[in-house]
């Protein structure tokens, strides 16, 4: 009954490779996010999608490309991986604001630990 | 830019004691949320306090919000070893920005 799932859980790869991380949520939420958590635990938003449309795109290298095939999925593709890309990547989702103003509670996946060698 | 700053960065207490963590933020907010992250896991939402609320309780958690000082505090009463985790505040007007977190260690 996992609400937000990510695959893979661990990813070890060489510099220069291209890799993808997948995220799926079964909560019926409209909005999905990708976050990067560095070694100091700082959590920084990378992208946000609402109903398959990009609404937030923070200053992220264009080697990172999110893709949302449908509302329940938001995948992250990374080209030409660099050492500095090593981090934990979290996917999250939230429902659209209803009676009260945003931001809504976010539900996080378990994270993908990426290590670039 | 970073919105929230938690204080202290790390806190070590004994089981049964209370733990207080503080958070300061910079810009206008609609609400402020607290999350917990156990080691190696994703973040879990604990409690949300709206900008027009001053205090909120949920079980052993008590959150306060002072919008004039742009600060919030999270109090965990009668702490347990299972409360050992990192605690993050997150705030914003339309989207959430997370702080760096407070690492709480509760020793038996």
Interface residues (C-beta under 8 A of the other chain):
Chain A: X4 X35 X40 X41 X42 X43 X44 X45 X48 X56 X90 X92 X100 X101 X102 X103 X105 X106 X107 X108 X109 X110 X111
Chain B: X2 X30 X31 X33 X35 X37 X40 X41 X42 X43 X44 X45 X48 X50 X86 X88 X90 X92 X93 X94 X95 X96 X97 X98 X100 X101 X103
